[in-house]
Amino acid sequence: RQGKGTFVATLTDEGTNYRFLNLLTLDGEKEYPSSEFIGFERGKADAQVAKRLDIRPGSALVILRRVLDFSGKPVVYDDIRLPAAQLKGITSAMIEDHVNAYKGTLYSLYETRYQIRIISAQERIRATVADEVSAPLLNVAIGTPLLCIERVAFSYNKQPVEWRKSYINTENYYYFDELN
């Protein structure tokens, strides 16, 4: 973009694209998912999302919903909220084209289209159960134990870019993080 300087897109391989995806198979192997978008809409930030994204309650949002399949089976249901002011002109078709044509992630879309680079994230993790929304999407019964990860992704200067809740069926996967 004119006046923004020169940027080099860094999200070009699967390992880099999925650097915040900390799921491993029960055998300890890393798999890369395919993504199926199941919802795109516009909405307004409630108090919780506004606080996490450092925006005013009622601010315009882009709301995305998707399922991540691993080895052809649904494992993760994501409910994602983005400040609309940062992603002007984003459309469902733009997301689908990027993911399908370039095998890219949302983070690579933010970087290549909007020059927003995700450099860090904070996660809150808790146990939950499948409800009437997540159960059919993950092909599990209502009440099945799931892992819920609430993430805020940040760009430079700790600028919040994305808030998401991921609901994960851990029957064949576990969350892995290496602390140093």
N, C-alpha and C positions, 0 to 999 in steps of 0.2 A: 504494500500500500504506500502511496505517495506520502512522504513525510514520516514514515514509521521506521525507516532504516532497512537494513538487509537482514533477513532471517534465513537460517538453514533449517529445513524440516528434518527433525531427528527421529521421527517415529516411522521407521521404514521396515523393520523386521518384526516377526511375531514376538520374539522375546522382549523387545523394547515396547511394542504396542501393548502388551499385556503385563507390563512390569508391576502393576498394582493388583493383579489377579493372583491371589495366593492360594489357589486350590491345587491339590495334588491327588492323584489316585491313591487308593489304599496301599498300593505297591510303591508309592513315592515318586511316580512318574508325572511329569508336567504334560498336560494336554492343552490344546488350543481350541476354543469353541467356535461354533458358527453362531451367528446372531440373527434372530427373527424379530423384527419390530412388529409389535402388535397394537401400538397406540401412539398417536401424535395429536396433541391438542394445546391450546393456550389456556392459561388460567391465571389466578392471582395467588400471591404468597400468603399463607397463613402465618401466624406469629412464630411458630417453630421454624419453618423453612426460612422466613425472613431473617430471623436471628442467625441461623447457620450460614446464610448467604450474605449477611451484612447488608441487607436491603430493607426498605420500609415494608411493613405489612400492607398487602394490597398491591404491591408492585407486580408488573406483568411477568409471567413465567412461560416458558416452553416446557411442556410435560411430555416425557417419552416413557414408553413402556416396552420392554423387550424380554425375550427368553433366550438364554444362552444354552445351546445344545452341546454336549460333550459326547463323542462317539455316537451321535444320532439320538441321544436321549436328553430331554430337558432337565437341567440341573439348577439353573439360576433364573429367578424372575427378578428383573430390575424395574424399580419405579424411580425415574430420574427427573429432577427439577432444575431448570437452568434460568438465570436471569435473562429475560428477552432483550434487554437493552444491550447486552454484550454480544448477542447473536442475531443481529438484524438480518431479516430476510431468510432465515433458516426455514426450510420446508421438509415435509416428510419425504418428498421425492429426492431432495438433496442428500438426505441421510441414507436412504436406500441406495442411491447411485454410488455414493462413496463406499459404503460397506460392501456392496455387491461387486462393483467394478474394480475396486482397488484392494479388496479384502482388508480394508482399514477399520480401525476402531473409532469410536466417538472422539477419543482424545486426539487421534491423528486428524480427524475432521476439524476439530477446534483449531488445531495448529495450522493446517494447510489452508483453510478457508478464512479463518478469523485472526490468525497470528496470535492465538492464545495457547501458550504452552503450559501444560500441567506439569508442575515440578514437585509437588508434594501432596500428601493427603493425610487426613486424620480419620480414623475409623473407631466406631463404637460397636462392640460385638455383644450379642446376647442370644439366648435361646428363645425360640418362639414355636408356635405350631401353625400348620397350614390352615388357612381360612377358606372361605367360599371363593375368593379371588385367586389365591396362589395355588390351592390344591389342584384344580383342573389343569392349570398351566404347567404344573410340574408332574402331572400324572400320579398324584398321591392322594390318599384319603384325607378328608378334613380331620384335623387333630394330629396329623403326622408331625413329629418333631422336625423343626427346621432351624438353621442358623440364620440369624438376621444381622446383617452388617450395614450400619448407617455410616456413609462416607461423605466427607466434604473434601473436594479436590480444589487445590489452590494453584494459581499462577504466581508470577513474580510478586514480591512485596506482600505475600500472604493474601492475595486477592482471591476470595472465594469465587469459583466458576461453576461448580456443580454440587448438588446435594442428591444423594441417591440412597435408597434402601434396597438391599439385595437380599432376597429370600433364597436360601440354598438347601437343596436336598443333599445331605451328607451321607446317604446310604453307601455310596461308593467313592466318596471324596472326603478329604479333610482340609481344614484351613491350616496353612503352614506359614510361619513367620520366623525368621532368623534374627535374633536380637544380639547386637554387638555392644 
